[in-house]
Amino acid sequence: MRFVVTGGGTGGHIYPALAIARGLQDKYPGAEILYVGKTGGLEAGLAARAGLPFQSIPLAGLQRRLAVRNVTAVWQAARGVVRARRILAGFGPDAVVGTGGYVCGPVVLAAALTGIPTLIHEQNALPGVTNRLLSRFVSRVAVTFADAVRYFPRRDRVVLTGLPVRPEILAFSREEARRTLGLPVTGKLVLCFGGSQGARTINGAMAGVLPRFAGRPGVCFIHVTGPAQYDSFMAALSRSGLRAPQSGNISIIPYLYEMPAALAAADLVICRAGAATIAELTVAGLPSVLVPYPHATGNHQEFNARALERQGAAIVIRDAELSGSVLATEVEQLLADERRLQAMAGASKKMGRPGALADITGLIDQLLS
Ligand SMILES: CC(=O)N[C@H]1[C@@H](OP(=O)(O)OP(=O)(O)OC[C@H]2O[C@@H](n3ccc(=O)[nH]c3=O)[C@H](O)[C@@H]2O)O[C@H](CO)[C@@H](O)[C@@H]1O
């Protein structure tokens, strides 16, 4: 079997493509997989690290407003389709899978026009432009959120699968996870992080929240600042009397490599609303306070967050309304209300799709027969 996977621009598009590639390799031992990405994109390095051969297409991104650069971009996209057709003719894939980002456009379109079975995966509750355009041509659209379905005109082709999460996320029991992290087995753990870069406003609010909980029995905090903001966060915190990164029940770190263990150990999470983060929260069945990143394209993080809020799985605080006292009040109330926390955890778990990868590779399998 031979497959092409394509998707690029940000990790948010690339990691699901790599997860699907792994799923296809497991399902079809010996399958050959080619990653097609943008020339000079982040995907080239990540595909190489995943051991996948890579071919590239030169492309410029479209500007959202009317711009001269768009003429070049459209011209490059047309040439991209020609280049993609050549790559596909040379490789001869049985199916092509796209996970969003501009590069997906020419590759998936060229495949669809040549009659190769195609599937695209949409990570967010508000679908991206490329996937919306492509949905008219592809064989199947796999979505992460039920809320995304209405944006695709050909609903009969849309299937709710969820977003494939890294398998380690489900590997820990709560006790094992707490031992791994050196935390007490009893008591509540509040985990707080921004996206992979950290979040300035969440850090600002947490500098007000943490001193209120310092030394309080029965609750501990892990706060992840993001690598670039660690020093300024520690400086801000020391002004309120907390100096050490590890003081009693509070632990402050620049980046959390043990995310799977931390999610298994946590009782409440405070974070942004990126699609991968939300897939992980719901697979783990965790209640959350979500602060969507307000500058994400089309404000899609707010759509992601509201999808959880509507099901009772999360509380949403808008970035502009976040402050130390707003967040501290919310956390106090949640920690004091075990029944509410349990109800939110149950709602979150219901939205989780641990079988997302199997469902996606199953859909691809159907397209082959
Ligand atoms: C700023 C922005 O536009 N981000 C977008 C980007 O998300 P991006 O990939 O940046 O962010 P996500 O929230 O989707 O994923 C973050 C990932 O980093 C991990 N992590 C984070 C912090 C840490 O200390 N350790 C750690 O392991 C999380 O567990 C998660 O797996 O693409 C997603 C999918 O299109 C979108 O939904 C997001 O809105």
PDBQT file of the ligand as one rigid body, heavy atoms in Angstrom, charges set to zero:
ROOT
HETATM    1  C1  LIG A 401      -1.876  29.618  18.646  1.00  0.00    +0.000 C 
HETATM    2  C2  LIG A 401      -2.623  28.786  17.651  1.00  0.00    +0.000 C 
HETATM    3  O1  LIG A 401      -3.171  29.287  16.665  1.00  0.00    +0.000 OA
HETATM    4  N1  LIG A 401      -2.625  27.462  17.918  1.00  0.00    +0.000 N 
HETATM    5  C3  LIG A 401      -3.273  26.516  17.023  1.00  0.00    +0.000 C 
HETATM    6  C4  LIG A 401      -2.367  25.322  16.756  1.00  0.00    +0.000 C 
HETATM    7  O2  LIG A 401      -2.174  24.718  18.017  1.00  0.00    +0.000 OA
HETATM    8  P1  LIG A 401      -0.828  24.193  18.705  1.00  0.00    +0.000 P 
HETATM    9  O3  LIG A 401      -0.384  22.942  18.076  1.00  0.00    +0.000 OA
HETATM   10  O4  LIG A 401       0.150  25.296  18.826  1.00  0.00    +0.000 OA
HETATM   11  O5  LIG A 401      -1.499  23.974  20.158  1.00  0.00    +0.000 OA
HETATM   12  P2  LIG A 401      -2.413  22.797  20.709  1.00  0.00    +0.000 P 
HETATM   13  O6  LIG A 401      -3.092  23.290  21.891  1.00  0.00    +0.000 OA
HETATM   14  O7  LIG A 401      -3.283  22.228  19.639  1.00  0.00    +0.000 OA
HETATM   15  O8  LIG A 401      -1.306  21.722  21.144  1.00  0.00    +0.000 OA
HETATM   16  C5  LIG A 401      -0.351  21.963  22.135  1.00  0.00    +0.000 C 
HETATM   17  C6  LIG A 401       0.355  20.648  22.413  1.00  0.00    +0.000 C 
HETATM   18  O9  LIG A 401       1.503  20.896  23.198  1.00  0.00    +0.000 OA
HETATM   19  C7  LIG A 401       1.501  20.054  24.343  1.00  0.00    +0.000 C 
HETATM   20  N2  LIG A 401       2.220  20.724  25.435  1.00  0.00    +0.000 N 
HETATM   21  C8  LIG A 401       1.949  22.032  25.743  1.00  0.00    +0.000 A 
HETATM   22  C9  LIG A 401       2.644  22.659  26.774  1.00  0.00    +0.000 A 
HETATM   23  C10 LIG A 401       3.624  21.917  27.509  1.00  0.00    +0.000 A 
HETATM   24  O10 LIG A 401       4.285  22.420  28.417  1.00  0.00    +0.000 OA
HETATM   25  N3  LIG A 401       3.829  20.622  27.177  1.00  0.00    +0.000 N 
HETATM   26  C11 LIG A 401       3.160  20.002  26.155  1.00  0.00    +0.000 A 
HETATM   27  O11 LIG A 401       3.382  18.810  25.899  1.00  0.00    +0.000 OA
HETATM   28  C12 LIG A 401       0.030  19.814  24.636  1.00  0.00    +0.000 C 
HETATM   29  O12 LIG A 401      -0.148  18.661  25.404  1.00  0.00    +0.000 OA
HETATM   30  C13 LIG A 401      -0.529  19.685  23.200  1.00  0.00    +0.000 C 
HETATM   31  O13 LIG A 401      -0.322  18.381  22.704  1.00  0.00    +0.000 OA
HETATM   32  O14 LIG A 401      -3.051  24.390  15.885  1.00  0.00    +0.000 OA
HETATM   33  C14 LIG A 401      -4.267  23.845  16.422  1.00  0.00    +0.000 C 
HETATM   34  C15 LIG A 401      -4.873  22.881  15.388  1.00  0.00    +0.000 C 
HETATM   35  O15 LIG A 401      -5.139  23.509  14.176  1.00  0.00    +0.000 OA
HETATM   36  C16 LIG A 401      -5.252  24.988  16.761  1.00  0.00    +0.000 C 
HETATM   37  O16 LIG A 401      -6.370  24.448  17.405  1.00  0.00    +0.000 OA
HETATM   38  C17 LIG A 401      -4.561  25.998  17.694  1.00  0.00    +0.000 C 
HETATM   39  O17 LIG A 401      -5.422  27.085  17.964  1.00  0.00    +0.000 OA
ENDROOT
TORSDOF 0
